[in-house]
Every structure is written in C-alpha cells, then in structure tokens.
Amino acid sequence: MTRGTKRLSICLAAVLAALSCPGTAHSLADNMPSTNKFFAAGPQATLEIAVRANDASSIARALERGADANARGKLDITPLMIAVDAQCPDAVTTLLKAGAIPNAQAVDRNGPVSLAVQSYRAKPYGRDIMVAVFQAGGDPNSRRPDGDPVIFRFIEDHDADDIKLMKALGANLDIRDRGNDPIVTSVAMAQDWDMVWALIELGARYDYENGASRQPLSMSLSLAYPAPDSPLYPYKLKVWQLLKEKGLPVKPMKP
C-alpha cells in the first residue's frame, strides 16, 4: 500500500458512521459528529439515518420513496458498507434483500466483505453479519485494502474453524498474497505452523519446491525456530514429515 493510500484508508476509517446501531459495542466512528454523514440530503440521507438506527421498516420506506440500496456517497461508501461497519444486522439483511451489492468497494478498496471479515469477532453481531454477506454473494476471495486476501484475517487470529468455514464458502486456499506468493508459504515464513498445517489439512497445496514460489516450505522448515518446546513445533514437525514422506527436498529437523 502506498503512503497516499494509507492516509486515505485512515481518513476513511475516521469518517465512517456518524451514529452507532443500538446495542453495538463499537463502530469506527463512534465519536464523529452527527453532521459527518455520507449522504447529505434527500432519500439517501433518510436511508442512511434508518440504516444507522438498524430500523428495517424505515429502510424499506426509504427505498420505496426513491432511495437506492447501491447509491454511492462520500468516498464511494454505500448504505451496505455503513450497515456492516456500524454492525447493524437488521439493516444488513434488509439491504441485501433489496439488492445491495456485497462486493462493492469504496475508494480505499474496503467493501462489505472486507469490513465484515474485519469485524467478524465484534459482539454480538459480527459473525452473523459476515455470514449474511457471504451468503448473499460476497466473494470469499476478496482482498483487503493492503492487497492480501481476506482469509488472512482468520490466519492472523489462528482461527482454524473459520478458515474451514471460508473453504466451505468457496475460498481458494491456494490464493496468492499481495507479494504473489501462495498463502501457505507466506504463513510458513511467519512460522505460524499451526496455520500451515490447518491449511494443508483442508487441502491447500504444499509442493512449491520447484520454483513455484520464492519461498517454498523447505526454506521455512530449514530455519532454527520455533524451538522444540514451542507449542508450534509439533505442527512444524508434521509438515516436515509430510514433505519427507512425499519425497520433497527437506533437510533433517534439528532437535
């Protein structure tokens, strides 16, 4: 991400959502003044107010009176992005049923999918909102503003269960990261061997030993860490044993 894009992303996060939905614990703009809205007037402004209130009936009325579920406001924000970011589950469901596009992107390359994945642990609605976005056609191979696929969020959280969910939703476990390396090799270079093993168990390719990646698994396996007493070491050993059994070029594991 360029320095200019970084500033734009920070700016966008700072202005998202003037109001929070009732009962939500967090929104990116809890402290923004009520004048900082994405739709300033007319039916779209009415729709934005209804979205932030998580009021399905008011959203339906605004749409009947001419509001567009896919209108673009400031910074190309859509009503669905507002609803997802503010964690308004009824608004998300109503907008999706009205045809809101789950794969739209704002100027910082965030969209309903990336925002939903980013907030999937938000209580109490985050996971339900994320699943709703995917079930409505959100692309599980979408990318975050930094260029990495959204599945990295679960890898970073060491969340094997939701990596499995992402696969069930259609995520490509062999997708490449922003540096054009397979995610399994990127995760191995970070020494997150529990996630490497989780990806392999779920069917991710692991043979990148013949120039298919700048950093094949054998390179990561040859490094001296993690230490044998690390909880990650047994997973590294499993990966090493698998590659050895498959006849791939791995050096002996050092005790």
N, C-alpha and C positions, 0 to 999 in steps of 0.2 A: 504494500500500500504506500502510495506517495505521501509526502508530508502534507500536501494540499488536501488529498483525500482524507487523511487522518483528521485534519482540522474540520472538514466538512462533516465527518461522522460524529465528532464530538459535538459540533454545533447542532446537528440533527437530534442527537440524544438529549441535548439540553432543552430543546423546544417541544419535544413530543409530549402531548397530552396536558391540557390545562387543568383538568379535573380527573380524579380517580373514580373508578367504579365503586359503589358502596361495598364495604366489606373486604376490599383488597388491601393487601399489606404493602404493596409497593407499585409505583409507576415511575417511569423515567423522568417525569416532570411534576412530581408531587408539589414542588414549591414554585411552579411557574404561575404568574398572574393569569386571571381568567381571560384577559384580553389577548393572550398569546394562543390563538387558535389557527387551524389550518384553513378553515372556510369562514370567511368574514361575514357573509350575508346570504339571504335567500334560503331556498330549500336545503342547500348543502349545509349551511350553518345550523339549521334546525336539526338536520340529521346528525351532525356532529354532537350536538347537545344531547340528543336521545341516545347516541352510542355511549357517551361518557356516563350517562345515567343508567346504562345497562337496561334500557326500557324497550322491550321488544315491540310492544303495541305502538309506542311513539315512533320507533324506527319504521314500522310498517306504514304509519300515516304519512311520515315524511317522504317515503318512497312513492306512495300513492299521489302525493302532491307535487311530484316532479324531481325529487332528489334522485341522484344516480349512485348506486352502490359502488361504482367504479370510477367516480369522479376523482380528479387529481387536484389536491390543494397545494399549499406551500410545500416546496421541496419534493413535489410529486407524491405526497402522502395520500393514501386512500382511506376511506372510512374503515375498511377491514384492518389496516395496519394500526389505526388508532385503537380499535377494539381489542386487538391482540396485545398491543403494548400495554394498554390500561387494564388488561386482564378482566374483560367484561364478557363472560361466557354466553349470556343470552344474546348480546349484540353480535358476537362472532357467529353464533348459529343462525340468527335471523339474516345477517348479511350474506352468509354463504348460501342459504336457501334462496336468497334474492339474486343470486348470480355473481356475487363478489368473486373476483379473480384471486385465488390463493397464491399464484406465482408472480404477482405484480412486484415491481421493485421501485423504491424511491431513489433519489439522486445519490444516496450513499451506498446503494446496492443492497440495502436491507429490504425486507419484504415480510409478508405474513409468515412465511415458512421460517426464515431465519430468526425473526422476533419470537415466534412460538417456541422454537427449539432453545433459544437463549433463555427463555423464561419457563422451561418445562418443569423446573423444580419449585416454581412460585406456588405458594399456598394461598387459597385452597384449589385454584382452578387451572394451574399451569399445564399439567399433563393432559387434562381433558381438552383444553383448548388446542394443544399441539395435535392430539389425535384427530380432533374435528377438522383441523386444517388439512392434515394429510388425507383423511377420508374424503374430503371434498375435492381432491385432485392436486394437493400440494406435492411438489416434486421432492422426493426424499434425497435426490442427488443435487439439490440446490447448493449454492455456495454462499458462504458468509461474505461480508464486505472485505475481509482480509484475503479472500480467494480460496481458502480451504473449504472443503465440503462440510456441510452442517453436521455430519456424523462425528466430526472431531469433538463436538461438544460432549458427547457421551464417552468418547475415549478419554478425554481430559478428566472426566468425572469418574473414570474407572467403572463405568456402568454397563456391565456385560448384558444385563437383562434388556436394556433399551437399545443396545446395538442389535440384539436379536430381534426386537420389535422393528427396528429400522429395516432389517433384512426382510422381514415379513411384509413390510410396506413397500418393498421394491428397491431398497438402497443397494447400490453396487459396491460390494466390499472390496473390489479391485480398483475403485476410483483413485485417481491420482491427486496429490496435494497441489498447492499453489506453485511448488517447485517442479512439478511434473514427475514426482516420484510416487510409486504405489504407497497407499497409506500404511500398509503393513510394514514396509521397510522404514518409513518415517517414524513410526511408533517404536520400532526396534532401536533406531538410533537414539531415541529418547530414553531407551532402557525400560520402557513400560511393558515388560514381558508378559504380565498377566493379560494385557490387552492384545498383544501379539498372538498369544495362544487362543484367546477368545475369538479373534478374527479367523484364525486358521481353523478352529473347531467349527465355525459357522460356514466354512467353505472358501475363505479367501485364498487366493493363490499365494504360494510361498517360494516357488522356484524362480528367483531372479538372478541366478548365478552366472548367466552368460550374456551380460551386457544389457539386460532388460531394465536395469535400474542402476543409478550411480552408486547406490549403497545397498548391495544385496545383504541378505540376512547373515551370511557368513562373516561379513565385515563387522557387524554389531556383535555377533557371538564371540569374535576374537578379542573384544575389549575386556578389561580386567574387572569390570563392575557389572552387576551388583555383587557384593561379597556373598560368600556361601551362606552366611547367617541371615541374609536379607530375605524377607517373605517373597520377593520377586525371583529369587534364584531358582526355585523349583520349576517355575514356568520357563525360564531360560533353558534349563536342562531339558525340559520336554521338547522345546523347539529344536535344540541341538540333536537330541536323539532321533527326532523325526527326520531331519535333514540327513543325518548319518545313515539311517535305515533306507532312505531313498537314493543313497549313493551320491549325494551332493557334497561338494568340497568344503568340509568343515575341519578345523583344527581341533586337537584334543582339548577338552574342557579342563582348565586349570582348577585344582581344588582350592 
